[in-house]
Every structure is written in C-alpha cells, then in structure tokens.
Amino acid sequence: MEPISIEGTPKTPSVKFDSASGHIEIKGRSIPENSIEFYKPLVDWLEEYAQGPMDKTTVNVQLEYFNTSSSKCILDVFKKLEAIHKAKNEVVINWHYEEDDEDMLEAGEDYESIIRVPFKMIEIVE
Amino acid sequence: MSFDVHEYYSKLNGGDVLVAFKGSVTTDLINNILEEIEEKMDSANEQAKIRKKVYNVLVESLQNLYHHVEELPEKLKTDFESKFGIMVVSRENEAYKISTGNFITSEKIKFLKDKIDKINSLSKEELKDMYKFILNHQKLSAKGGGGLGLVDIARKTGNKLDYTFQHYQDDYYFFNLDVFITEDK
C-alpha cells in the first residue's frame, strides 16, 4: 500500500499514513469549507488498510483548530480505526491538546465516548 | 418600511472594531479575514485561550454564512452583491462580539428560530449531548455543513445566541446573529 504524505496548509492539516509501520498522523489545522473532499481519500485508504493492518496501529492527532465540518470527517476516520480494533488488532489514538485548551481536550473526550478504541489524552506543555 | 442593511452595518462598524466586511462571502474573503484577525490578536497579545475561542467561533460563523447566504432575486439585488453577507468582530464591555448577517427567505425562519431557541434553552451538559448526537447521527450535507455550527458556537462561548429577523422586502428577511466571547467561560 502506498503511504499518504500531505503537507499542511493554513486550512488543512499535514497527514502521514504509513501502512508499513502502522503509524497514522494528522496534525495542524483542519478548517476547510468543505472537508469531505479532503478526508475522503484518507477514509478510503483506511478502508483498504483495514484488510491487512499491522498488529499495532498508532494514531497521533494533534490539531490546533478544527471546524465542525471536519469534526464529522474525523469521526469517519475514527470509525474505520474502530473497525480495525474490533477485528482484534491493537489500535491506540493519542489525542494531543495544548496546555489550557479545554475545548480541544473536551473534543477528544467527545470522540472517546463515541468510538470504542483506547484514547490517550496528551497535554502539550510549551 | 424595509430594514436598512447598510445603516445596520454602519452602526455595527462604529465601535471598537477589529475586522469588518460587507459583500460577497467567498472562500478568499474568509481566508483574508481569518488571517487578519489572527494577526490582530497576536499583536494585541491576547491570551491564548481567548484567542483560540475567538478564532474557532469566527471560523464557524463565517462558514455558516458561506453555506447559508441566500441569493436575492434580481429585482431586489440592486443594492447588494451576490452571496451578500456582513460580519463584524468588535470589542464590547470586555467581550469579543462577532456579528453576522445574511438574507433569508421567510420559510426558513421558523426552523432557524426553533433551533436557536432550543440551543439557548440547554445547559452546558445538554449542549454537549446535542453536539455528540448530531455528530454521530447526521450526515454532512452536499455543501459541507453539518448542522453543528451553532451548537458548537454556543458550547465554546458558553453564552446565549442573540438574533433578530428583520423584514427586508417581499419574502426576504435579514437575519442578524450576535455571539459573545467572554473571559471566564
């Protein structure tokens, strides 16, 4: 499987998906007007990855901002990861948030309560 | 008498204003405003927590406008560009105020009014539940909106949404929304 590597822009995050290592990373800002366009290839990639995932998949999400349009797409990404986890593979989602950013912590907790995958909340201290 | 949108905008634009625009709501415009507000808050040394809230709420407000501006029919359009909307970010009594305005047809008023009244009636916990329910159960529209914007704004600000619908002409109304970001919410 070809890895995904996308540079970040002021409105879209940097993305690194690597099936060989099982490392998945979404980092930066996710505030496009229409997020489906951006996230669809990522969800499709995970769908394919789910056919033969690594024993352990490590996911790092470190967002500075994301809009509500992205929030649904991020949930779709997590649902794919949930399926991988449900098929008895190890998956962990590290949700990074900046010190004092309670909104971002709460957003992570929202996902944690919806998605049946172990989450780790990681505070970034400057 | 029809509502004077331009006068309303002038009034909004009269206080301690950080960014203001009236005109076509386009992606480029949104990008420019976001860049401008970020620079202004950086140079004003606003604390990170407030800065992020203002930015987040502004993103949702602008994208709500972008997705929902109603095109006026040709005969009423004379005074307005297509996809016309207004937006003003100002400081008012220690709070940041984000005002937006756009045209709307009368048949959409009830849905929107009911939605805002519902949001305003909910506690912090209830808003969280509503947000999670919509997040998990509602599909994104073709336009990319998800029905979450106002709920998210109410959650992040912790304040009630202030709104009015002013009659413009025929079936067209002007919808004004004011949201406030205060220090300790």
Interface residues (C-beta under 8 A of the other chain):
Chain A: P10 K11 I31 P32 E33 N34 S35 I36 Y65 N67 T68 S69 S71 K72 C73 L75 E98 D100 D101 E102 D103 E106 D110 S113 I114
Chain B: T27 I30 N31 L34 E35 A48 K49 K52 K53 Y55 N56 V59 E60 Q63 Y66 H67 K128 Y131 K132 L135 N136 Q138 K139 L140 K143 G144 G145 G146 L148 G149 D152 K156
